Amino acid sequence: MPWYAWLILILALGSILGSLLLLRDTAKKLPLTEEQLKRIHERNVEQDAKDSRER
């Protein structure tokens, strides 16, 4: 493979890796209250029960 093909390949992989690292660094947690977390957990339990009944 010629040298310029290797260069393009390295640049493409570097671009992908850089984008993933940037995305990880800029990700932020959602500030949820205790009540919201409780409702989310309750909904998850209800959905799990519904899924198990459907199977």
C-alpha positions in Angstrom: 0.0 0.0 0.0 1.5 3.4 -0.9 2.4 5.9 1.8 -0.4 8.3 1.1 -3.0 5.5 1.6 -1.5 4.9 5.1 -1.6 8.6 5.8 -5.3 8.8 4.8 -6.1 5.7 7.0 -4.2 7.2 10.0 -6.0 10.5 9.6 -9.4 8.8 9.4 -8.8 6.7 12.5 -7.4 9.8 14.4 -10.5 11.8 13.4 -12.8 9.0 14.7 -10.9 8.6 17.9 -10.7 12.3 18.5 -14.5 12.7 18.0 -15.2 9.9 20.5 -12.9 11.4 23.1 -14.5 14.9 22.6 -17.9 13.4 23.0 -17.0 11.7 26.2 -15.4 14.8 27.6 -18.5 17.0 26.9 -21.1 14.5 28.2 -22.9 15.7 31.3 -25.1 14.0 33.7 -28.7 15.0 33.9 -29.5 16.7 37.2 -32.5 14.7 38.4 -34.3 15.1 41.7 -34.9 12.1 44.1 -38.6 12.1 43.1 -37.8 11.9 39.4 -35.3 9.0 40.0 -37.9 7.2 42.1 -40.5 7.5 39.3 -38.0 6.3 36.7 -37.2 3.2 38.8 -40.9 2.5 39.3 -41.5 2.7 35.6 -38.6 0.4 34.9 -40.0 -2.2 37.3 -43.5 -1.9 35.7 -42.0 -2.3 32.2 -39.9 -5.4 33.3 -43.1 -7.0 34.7 -45.0 -6.2 31.6 -42.3 -7.7 29.4 -42.1 -10.8 31.4 -45.9 -11.3 31.2 -45.8 -10.9 27.4 -43.2 -13.7 27.0 
